[in-house]
Amino acid sequence: MNLEVLEKIGLTKSEIKVYLALLELGSTTTGPIVDKSRASSSKIYEILERLIQKGLVSYVMKGNTKYFEAAFPDRILDYINEKESELTKQRKEVEKLLPQLVMRKEMSKYKQEATIYRGMRGLETAFYDALKPDRKDETWRVFGVPERSEKVNYFFVRWNKDRADKGIKMKILFDESARGELQTLPENNPLSEIKYMPKELSMPAAVNIFGDKTIIFPSETEKQPLIIVIDNKEVADSFKTQFDILWNQQTWVYTGIKGPKMILKDMAENAKEIFAFGLEESKLQEKTPEELKEFNAAVERRKIPERLLFKKGSKIKLISKYAEVRFLPPEYFGPLHVEIYGNKVAISDWTKPITTIVFEKKAIADEYRRYFELLWNMGKPKK
């Protein structure tokens, strides 16, 4: 019998001998196990305990004596599956850690060109020093901005105003976790273009590239903000390339209810006009009640015009006074829910698992608007 495979999955030679002995002996005390396996009597309990932890051995008490018994052999497959599951979990944890390790490695090359600041005073020094040179002809890039504390949010509202007063433009890629905060609102980011990074691309720090200077502001895990400033063209150019790849990405895919939730939030904050078809309001009410409520409040507050195409017979409850509604026969509808706003088209497939695809491209948005107009002209107005 080739037992090497059992060693390869993590069993020691002594564990294999004890397990095989128990398979033959059945329920027994330690004495026969030692005799059969030739394991050390002084270590037999230690070996049995390891096998118990791996789910390959169990015991019962008869009086004051423990009787050990081997698990059925197919338990070995369960043990392998558990190891695979644990490895998958560890892999995900390492993948989350990698960006921080890579960043630490990259920063080690330029220690002599890096300055570290702490606290709110350090934050002000780092960011206001960046405003001192005349940079009107540049567009600054910022990405990976996570959710921030209230005091940091207020700081960036003030700083962005001062930046815009100098005529400096900015492109910002916020982390999805920051959506809705003061720092993300368009009115608090003059002379800025704003986009969001999918949760799958979350970063451990915000990276700000101002000319040849890079300011790295990690997530606020400490009581006082930590800011790292690197004054090096090579580093800045590397981060600019990374930013441009993310900024120019035109398609995102989301799995699960987070996709429709994200779309509702994005439209609430950024849409100036909305076209939608394939709607089933009941699904939104069931799956995204809070986001739908916030969206409708934003539509009323911002007076966003909507044109909505529903399936004939749909029961509609939450419709804005700024919305026009028409109906089409059921045969015009499938499982897809399409939202068109600005240069974005969001398509949600509500079959399990829910899948949302977002295109951010003017040509695609224009084509979907033309298709929407064809459907709209065939629809019957809401009575």
Order of alpha helices (4+ residues) and beta strands (2+ residues): alpha-alpha-alpha-alpha-beta-beta-alpha-beta-alpha-beta-alpha-beta-beta-beta-beta-beta-alpha-beta-alpha-beta-alpha-alpha-beta-beta-beta-beta-beta-alpha-beta
